[in-house]
């Protein structure tokens, strides 16, 4: 079985390929991509991502993103000690108190979107709910005015398209204009918060910069864009993938409906079983041996988080979706120094979304229209998820 993360058939359903790699080629040089190596077993993936001195994020981003028009590169494009400095300051701004303050506002947004859904007989969960919710939550977190939240939904989609590289030249120009407008607005927002700070993330980042004199103006700008992209796309897809997994496993959905306290388990099991994050590139700083195979210096190394999460050496019966499973240790939010900064916010959003969708309205199911997946290789997601409410 030939594995190439960019092939359409791999993107559509990568898990059989991951299983084959774990069994037959846990350290695999991908044909046709030069020195591009795929790492598929749990312990090896964890080793790569917790050893930044051997496997560099910064060098990998410089190689992999060459030629892209727009990719925010705060945090993910850095290695220690620069990453350590920036992460420390962002942690000071991205406090549990700030996240907790969003819960009531997020719940209100969830309820509003859910009420709009229930006025329809059929709906696309992604377009009507899973895309707008995270975009609005992040816009609120950053301090954007509510009248600009619809713009954030458009900008979030365009950021995703900009990374996919799968659009016409005319559409690319439209995306560039859209993202130029986003950048201009974020700069305006930063300038406004310098003059009049508020209780939002941009103000907190600016305060951290002024107190410690460590975050530059450009770093605040890049971090704001990064939070918008990373905090929107992953959460959007996690909502869709969770609902899809439950609908594809009706016996598990019945367990959740009978016991709402299982919803946090659903979030963690979805991250393990079929989470959005597939892999993220590293760059080998010197020759390294893994599983008896030597990876040369200067290679792109891709620890496959989604494969590690189905490694039978770590999780018994890994291809079974089980909402009662203890999924502790999954790598759905990464591992090591680059563990997802917004993991708690994502968990909050998805938990509130599932509570509303499963318990605050009529039951729903799949329609005859097919589910379509997004085309990204790094992020597995759903483009359309057509659903219909059951007849009352």
KAJOBEL-V272545 format. One record per residue. RES is the residue in one letter. PHI is phi in whole degrees, -180 to 180 (999 if undefined). OMEGA is omega in whole degrees, 0 to 359 (999 if undefined). D_CENTER is the distance of its C-alpha to the mean C-alpha in whole Angstrom. Layout:
BEGIN
RES/PHI/OMEGA/D_CENTER, RES/PHI/OMEGA/D_CENTER
END
This chain:
BEGIN
X/999/180/28, X/-82/179/26, X/-109/171/23, X/-144/187/21, X/-63/184/17, X/-98/178/18, X/-73/181/21, X/-57/182/20, X/-69/176/21, X/-73/179/19, X/-62/182/16, X/-65/179/17, X/-151/186/18, X/-78/192/17, X/-65/174/18, X/-61/178/22, X/-68/179/21, X/-62/180/19, X/-61/179/22, X/-65/178/25, X/-62/181/24, X/-59/184/24, X/-78/192/27, X/-115/185/29, X/-151/185/27, X/-64/172/24, X/-124/194/25, X/-123/174/25, X/-84/184/26, X/-75/182/24, X/-67/176/27, X/88/182/27, X/-116/180/25, X/73/179/27, X/-86/180/26, X/-123/188/23, X/-119/179/22, X/-107/180/20, X/-113/193/20, X/-120/182/19, X/-90/188/21, X/-55/185/19, X/-63/180/22, X/-71/177/22, X/-61/180/18, X/-61/179/18, X/-62/182/21, X/-62/187/20, X/-79/177/17, X/-99/181/19, X/-125/185/22, X/-66/178/21, X/-70/176/24, X/-99/185/25, X/-128/190/21, X/-87/170/20, X/-72/187/17, X/-61/181/19, X/-66/180/21, X/-66/180/19, X/-62/180/17, X/-62/181/20, X/-80/190/21, X/-72/184/18, X/-93/179/17, X/-59/179/21, X/96/176/22, X/-76/183/19, X/-74/190/20, X/-155/172/17, X/-143/176/14, X/-67/190/14, X/-123/175/14, X/-64/177/15, X/64/186/14, X/-68/180/13, X/-95/184/16, X/-118/170/18, X/-113/170/20, X/-59/8/22, X/-89/181/24, X/-61/178/23, X/-62/181/19, X/-61/180/21, X/-63/183/23, X/-70/181/20, X/-63/179/18, X/-60/180/21, X/-69/179/22, X/-66/177/18, X/-60/177/19, X/-65/181/22, X/-84/185/20, X/-88/190/17, X/-83/173/20, X/-57/179/20, X/-63/179/22, X/-64/179/20, X/-65/180/17, X/-61/181/20, X/-67/180/22, X/-83/189/19, X/-61/182/20, X/-66/180/23, X/-70/177/21, X/-66/179/18, X/-61/179/21, X/-64/178/23, X/-66/178/20, X/-58/182/19, X/-64/179/23, X/-65/180/24, X/-66/179/21, X/-66/178/22, X/-65/178/26, X/-66/177/25, X/-60/188/24, X/-73/173/27, X/-84/183/30, X/-112/172/29, X/-91/177/30, X/-127/182/27, X/-160/171/23, X/-96/184/20, X/-58/184/18, X/-67/184/15, X/-68/187/17, X/-88/187/19, X/-140/191/16, X/-71/177/13, X/-78/184/12, X/-67/185/15, X/-60/181/14, X/-62/179/11, X/-61/180/13, X/-71/179/16, X/-64/180/15, X/-68/176/13, X/-60/177/16, X/-64/180/18, X/-60/181/17, X/-74/179/18, X/102/179/21, X/-71/177/21, X/-67/181/24, X/-54/181/24, X/-69/177/25, X/-100/185/23, X/-64/177/20, X/-62/176/21, X/-62/181/20, X/-65/177/17, X/-62/179/16, X/-66/183/17, X/-63/179/16, X/-62/178/12, X/-63/181/13, X/-70/175/15, X/-63/179/13, X/-64/179/11, X/-64/180/14, X/-61/180/15, X/-80/184/13, X/-76/181/14, X/67/185/18, X/-116/178/19, X/-140/179/21, X/-70/179/25, X/-64/178/27, X/-64/179/27, X/-67/178/24, X/-62/178/23, X/-64/178/25, X/-63/179/24, X/-63/179/21, X/-62/177/22, X/-64/179/24, X/-62/183/21, X/-75/171/19, X/-65/177/23, X/-66/176/23, X/-59/182/20, X/-62/179/21, X/-63/180/24, X/-66/180/23, X/-63/177/21, X/-63/176/24, X/-62/181/26, X/-65/178/24, X/-64/179/25, X/-61/180/28, X/-65/181/29, X/-74/173/27, X/-65/179/29, X/-77/184/32, X/-137/180/31, X/-63/176/29, X/-133/182/27, X/-92/180/25, X/-141/187/22, X/-68/180/19, X/-62/177/21, X/-62/180/24, X/-66/177/23, X/-65/178/22, X/-65/178/25, X/-62/179/27, X/-61/179/25, X/-64/185/26, X/-72/182/30, X/-72/186/31, X/-106/180/30, X/53/184/30, X/-123/177/27, X/-89/177/24, X/-79/177/26, X/-59/179/25, X/-67/179/23, X/-66/177/21, X/-61/179/21, X/-62/181/20, X/-64/180/17, X/-66/178/16, X/-62/178/16, X/-66/180/14, X/-64/179/11, X/-62/179/11, X/-63/182/11, X/-69/185/8, X/-66/183/6, X/-80/182/7, X/-99/188/7, X/-63/183/5, X/-63/182/2, X/-68/176/6, X/-54/183/8, X/-71/179/7, X/-66/176/8, X/-61/181/11, X/-63/181/12, X/-67/177/12, X/-65/179/13, X/-65/180/16, X/-63/179/17, X/-62/179/17, X/-66/180/19, X/-68/178/21, X/-77/179/22, X/-130/187/23, X/-59/178/26, X/-67/177/27, X/-76/176/24, X/-61/179/24, X/-63/177/27, X/-62/181/27, X/-69/179/24, X/-62/178/26, X/-80/185/29, X/-146/183/27, X/-59/180/25, X/-67/178/24, X/-80/185/22, X/-59/176/19, X/-57/176/17, X/-64/179/18, X/-60/180/17, X/-60/183/13, X/-68/181/14, X/-69/176/15, X/-64/177/13, X/-58/179/10, X/-77/190/13, X/-75/183/15, X/-158/181/12, X/-81/183/8, X/-67/187/6, X/-74/181/6, X/-92/181/9, X/-158/175/11, X/-145/190/11, X/-74/168/15, X/-124/181/17, X/-129/183/21, X/-73/183/24, X/-82/174/26, X/-155/178/29, X/-63/183/30, X/-135/177/29, X/-100/175/30, X/-133/179/27, X/52/176/29, X/79/179/32, X/-112/180/30, X/-94/173/31, X/-93/184/28, X/-74/172/29, X/-63/176/29, X/81/180/27, X/-99/168/25, X/-83/181/21, X/-118/182/20, X/-115/171/16, X/-70/185/16, X/-92/182/14, X/-61/183/12, X/-66/175/12, X/-74/178/16, X/-57/182/17, X/-72/174/15, X/-116/178/18, X/-77/181/21, X/-64/176/24, X/-72/181/25, X/-110/185/23, X/-123/179/22, X/-61/178/25, X/47/193/25, X/-69/181/21, X/-86/178/21, X/-97/175/22, X/-83/188/20, X/-136/185/22, X/-73/176/21, X/-99/181/23, X/-68/167/22, X/-87/184/21, X/-92/181/18, X/-56/180/18, X/98/178/17, X/-63/183/14, X/-107/182/12, X/-63/175/9, X/-110/181/8, X/85/187/10, X/-167/176/14, X/77/187/16, X/-67/181/16, X/-101/175/13, X/-55/189/12, X/-55/180/9, X/-62/185/11, X/-99/185/9, X/-60/182/9, X/-69/177/12, X/-66/178/12, X/-61/179/9, X/-61/179/11, X/-61/182/14, X/-61/184/13, X/-69/177/12, X/-61/181/15, X/-65/179/17, X/-64/181/16, X/-67/177/17, X/-58/182/20, X/-69/185/21, X/-66/185/21, X/-90/188/23, X/-126/182/25, X/-116/179/26, X/167/179/27, X/-68/177/29, X/-70/181/27, X/-137/178/25, X/-152/179/25, X/-69/171/24, X/-99/178/26, X/-76/177/28, X/-70/183/26, X/-76/169/23, X/-75/176/19, X/-116/182/18, X/-98/175/15, X/-74/187/13, X/-95/184/14, X/-72/179/12, X/-93/181/12, X/-76/183/9, X/-116/175/7, X/-91/182/9, X/-151/182/9, X/-111/177/12, X/-86/177/14, X/-135/176/17, X/-135/184/18, X/-72/182/22, X/-132/176/23, X/-143/176/26, X/-74/176/28, X/-68/179/31, X/-61/181/34, X/-82/999/36
END
